[in-house]
Amino acid sequence: MQSKFKTLILIGAIMGTLSVMFGAFGSHILAEKLSAKSLNTYRLGVDYQFYHTLAIFITALLYRAYRVKGLFWIGLFFLGGIFLFSGSLYLLSMRELLHIENTTFIGILTPLGGMALMGSWAAIFFTVIRIKTS
């Protein structure tokens, strides 16, 4: 139990650090190189990464408090959603800089990531609602 809790906390710490780094990269470097629309898309990716990094921390705390094994997997599902949703937004916003011609495959990842994030929130709801409290 302790190692899974620690794993989620470490994942959250790494993702939080990356959120700040990506935000700074966007503000200081990409701001001059991207169009307003692309920069807005990039910032949306950073915002969602940060919000769902906090969700990973919350999931870790719920896991520690209630010892429900499924909460660990929900934390990992949040991580997958971040990679798909935010990662695809990063790639789509920088497609010209990265010389990406065909964005069809990347564009499919964004809604899949969004569904993973929504599914993670729903899974927390249905997991916590079943927890017996005194």
C-alpha contacts under 8 A as a table, 3 or more apart, distances in Angstrom:
res1	aa1	res2	aa2	distance
1	M	4	K	5.42
1	M	5	F	6.36
1	M	64	R	7.60
1	M	67	R	7.29
2	Q	5	F	5.16
2	Q	6	K	6.13
2	Q	64	R	7.74
3	S	6	K	4.97
3	S	7	T	5.98
4	K	7	T	4.90
4	K	8	L	6.29
4	K	72	F	6.64
5	F	8	L	5.31
5	F	9	I	6.31
5	F	60	A	5.52
5	F	61	L	7.62
5	F	63	Y	6.79
5	F	64	R	6.26
5	F	72	F	7.49
6	K	9	I	5.06
6	K	10	L	6.08
7	T	10	L	5.13
7	T	11	I	6.11
8	L	11	I	5.02
8	L	12	G	6.07
8	L	56	I	6.63
8	L	57	F	6.93
8	L	59	T	8.00
8	L	60	A	5.62
8	L	72	F	7.31
8	L	75	G	6.67
8	L	76	L	7.75
9	I	12	G	5.02
9	I	13	A	6.14
9	I	56	I	7.56
9	I	57	F	6.04
9	I	60	A	6.42
10	L	13	A	4.98
10	L	14	I	6.18
11	I	14	I	5.19
11	I	15	M	6.08
11	I	56	I	7.84
12	G	15	M	5.11
12	G	16	G	5.91
12	G	53	T	5.40
12	G	54	L	7.15
12	G	56	I	5.80
12	G	57	F	5.87
13	A	16	G	5.09
13	A	17	T	6.17
14	I	17	T	5.16
14	I	18	L	6.19
15	M	18	L	4.98
15	M	19	S	6.04
15	M	49	Q	7.52
15	M	50	F	7.53
15	M	53	T	6.01
16	G	19	S	4.98
16	G	20	V	6.46
16	G	50	F	6.23
16	G	53	T	6.00
16	G	54	L	7.97
17	T	20	V	5.33
17	T	21	M	6.23
18	L	21	M	4.90
18	L	22	F	5.86
19	S	22	F	5.20
19	S	23	G	6.00
19	S	46	V	5.85
19	S	47	D	7.90
19	S	49	Q	6.31
19	S	50	F	5.64
20	V	23	G	5.04
20	V	24	A	6.13
21	M	24	A	5.17
21	M	25	F	6.05
22	F	25	F	4.93
22	F	26	G	6.07
22	F	46	V	6.61
23	G	26	G	5.12
23	G	27	S	6.20
23	G	43	R	7.04
23	G	46	V	6.05
24	A	27	S	5.08
24	A	28	H	5.86
24	A	29	I	7.89
25	F	28	H	5.42
25	F	29	I	5.35
25	F	30	L	6.43
26	G	29	I	5.71
26	G	30	L	4.64
26	G	31	A	5.92
26	G	39	L	7.32
26	G	42	Y	7.21
26	G	43	R	7.21
27	S	30	L	6.27
27	S	31	A	5.37
28	H	31	A	6.13
28	H	32	E	7.81
29	I	32	E	6.26
29	I	33	K	7.16
30	L	33	K	4.95
30	L	34	L	5.77
30	L	39	L	7.24
31	A	34	L	5.88
31	A	35	S	7.95
31	A	39	L	6.58
34	L	37	K	7.91
34	L	38	S	5.76
34	L	39	L	5.68
34	L	93	S	7.72
34	L	94	M	7.33
35	S	38	S	5.20
35	S	39	L	6.05
36	A	39	L	5.11
36	A	40	N	6.08
37	K	40	N	5.10
37	K	41	T	6.30
38	S	41	T	5.02
38	S	42	Y	6.19
38	S	92	L	7.84
38	S	93	S	4.55
38	S	94	M	7.14
39	L	42	Y	4.98
39	L	43	R	6.13
39	L	93	S	6.64
40	N	43	R	5.09
40	N	44	L	6.17
41	T	44	L	5.08
41	T	45	G	6.46
41	T	89	L	6.21
41	T	90	Y	7.51
41	T	92	L	7.97
41	T	93	S	5.85
42	Y	45	G	5.15
42	Y	46	V	6.49
42	Y	89	L	6.01
42	Y	90	Y	5.31
42	Y	93	S	5.58
42	Y	94	M	7.95
43	R	46	V	4.96
43	R	47	D	6.09
44	L	47	D	5.05
44	L	48	Y	6.15
44	L	86	S	7.70
44	L	89	L	7.69
45	G	48	Y	5.29
45	G	49	Q	6.04
45	G	85	F	7.14
45	G	86	S	4.18
45	G	87	G	7.15
45	G	89	L	5.55
45	G	90	Y	6.35
46	V	49	Q	5.06
46	V	50	F	6.17
46	V	86	S	6.72
47	D	50	F	5.20
47	D	51	Y	6.18
48	Y	51	Y	5.09
48	Y	52	H	6.03
48	Y	82	I	7.38
48	Y	86	S	6.60
49	Q	52	H	5.36
49	Q	53	T	6.00
49	Q	82	I	5.64
49	Q	86	S	6.03
50	F	53	T	4.94
50	F	54	L	6.48
51	Y	54	L	5.31
51	Y	55	A	6.52
52	H	55	A	4.57
52	H	56	I	6.25
52	H	78	F	6.66
52	H	79	L	7.89
52	H	82	I	7.00
52	H	117	L	7.90
53	T	56	I	5.08
53	T	57	F	6.60
53	T	79	L	7.85
54	L	57	F	5.08
54	L	58	I	6.26
55	A	58	I	4.97
55	A	59	T	6.02
55	A	75	G	7.75
55	A	78	F	7.52
56	I	59	T	5.00
56	I	60	A	6.14
56	I	75	G	5.18
56	I	76	L	7.95
56	I	78	F	6.61
56	I	79	L	7.57
57	F	60	A	5.02
57	F	61	L	6.29
58	I	61	L	5.11
58	I	62	L	6.17
59	T	62	L	5.03
59	T	63	Y	6.03
59	T	71	L	6.23
59	T	72	F	7.28
59	T	74	I	7.35
59	T	75	G	5.83
59	T	124	I	7.80
60	A	63	Y	4.98
60	A	64	R	6.22
60	A	71	L	7.42
60	A	72	F	6.96
60	A	75	G	7.05
61	L	64	R	5.07
61	L	65	A	6.09
62	L	65	A	5.06
62	L	66	Y	5.90
62	L	67	R	7.64
62	L	71	L	7.24
63	Y	66	Y	5.47
63	Y	67	R	5.02
63	Y	68	V	5.82
63	Y	69	K	7.14
63	Y	71	L	5.47
63	Y	72	F	6.47
64	R	67	R	5.49
66	Y	131	I	7.74
68	V	71	L	5.80
68	V	72	F	7.82
69	K	72	F	5.75
69	K	73	W	7.32
70	G	73	W	5.27
70	G	74	I	6.30
70	G	127	T	7.61
71	L	74	I	4.90
71	L	75	G	6.29
71	L	124	I	7.14
71	L	127	T	7.57
72	F	75	G	5.18
72	F	76	L	6.58
73	W	76	L	5.01
73	W	77	F	6.11
74	I	77	F	4.84
74	I	78	F	6.22
74	I	120	S	5.68
74	I	123	A	6.88
74	I	124	I	7.19
75	G	78	F	5.11
75	G	79	L	6.47
75	G	120	S	7.70
76	L	79	L	4.92
76	L	80	G	6.33
77	F	80	G	5.00
77	F	81	G	6.16
77	F	116	A	6.65
77	F	117	L	7.44
77	F	120	S	6.25
78	F	81	G	5.01
78	F	82	I	6.20
78	F	116	A	6.89
78	F	117	L	5.68
78	F	120	S	5.92
79	L	82	I	5.08
79	L	83	F	6.33
80	G	83	F	5.12
80	G	84	L	6.20
80	G	113	G	7.24
80	G	116	A	7.24
81	G	84	L	5.15
81	G	85	F	5.75
81	G	86	S	7.89
81	G	112	L	7.64
81	G	113	G	4.30
81	G	114	G	6.46
81	G	115	M	7.59
81	G	116	A	4.86
81	G	117	L	5.09
82	I	85	F	5.27
82	I	86	S	5.33
82	I	87	G	6.87
82	I	113	G	6.61
82	I	117	L	7.37
83	F	86	S	5.78
83	F	87	G	4.87
83	F	88	S	7.47
83	F	113	G	7.27
84	L	87	G	5.35
84	L	88	S	5.74
84	L	109	L	5.49
84	L	110	T	6.01
84	L	112	L	6.85
84	L	113	G	4.43
84	L	114	G	7.85
85	F	88	S	5.46
85	F	89	L	6.36
85	F	109	L	6.51
85	F	110	T	4.50
85	F	111	P	6.94
85	F	112	L	7.17
85	F	113	G	4.15
85	F	114	G	5.76
86	S	89	L	5.03
86	S	90	Y	6.16
86	S	110	T	7.47
86	S	113	G	7.80
87	G	90	Y	5.11
87	G	91	L	6.34
88	S	91	L	5.09
88	S	92	L	5.99
88	S	106	I	5.70
88	S	107	G	6.94
88	S	109	L	6.11
88	S	110	T	5.65
89	L	92	L	5.01
89	L	93	S	5.92
89	L	110	T	6.86
90	Y	93	S	5.30
90	Y	94	M	6.25
91	L	94	M	5.25
91	L	95	R	5.76
91	L	98	L	7.99
91	L	106	I	7.48
92	L	95	R	5.12
92	L	103	T	7.04
92	L	106	I	7.08
92	L	107	G	7.47
93	S	96	E	7.88
94	M	97	L	5.25
94	M	98	L	6.04
95	R	98	L	5.08
95	R	99	H	5.68
95	R	100	I	4.83
95	R	101	E	7.35
95	R	103	T	7.95
96	E	99	H	4.90
96	E	100	I	6.29
96	E	101	E	7.98
97	L	100	I	7.91
100	I	103	T	6.87
102	N	105	F	7.52
103	T	106	I	5.14
103	T	107	G	5.85
104	T	107	G	5.12
104	T	108	I	6.47
105	F	108	I	5.34
105	F	109	L	6.85
106	I	109	L	5.28
106	I	110	T	7.09
107	G	110	T	5.67
107	G	111	P	7.73
108	I	111	P	6.18
108	I	112	L	6.68
109	L	112	L	5.07
109	L	113	G	6.00
110	T	113	G	5.17
110	T	114	G	6.22
111	P	114	G	4.81
111	P	115	M	6.06
112	L	115	M	5.08
112	L	116	A	6.22
113	G	116	A	4.96
113	G	117	L	6.22
114	G	117	L	5.10
114	G	118	M	6.18
115	M	118	M	5.04
115	M	119	G	5.85
116	A	119	G	4.96
116	A	120	S	6.08
117	L	120	S	5.07
117	L	121	W	6.45
118	M	121	W	5.20
118	M	122	A	6.22
119	G	122	A	4.99
119	G	123	A	5.96
120	S	123	A	4.96
120	S	124	I	6.26
121	W	124	I	5.17
121	W	125	F	6.35
122	A	125	F	4.99
122	A	126	F	6.24
123	A	126	F	5.20
123	A	127	T	5.87
124	I	127	T	5.06
124	I	128	V	5.90
125	F	128	V	5.41
125	F	129	I	6.01
126	F	129	I	5.22
126	F	130	R	6.51
127	T	130	R	5.53
127	T	131	I	6.84
128	V	131	I	5.19
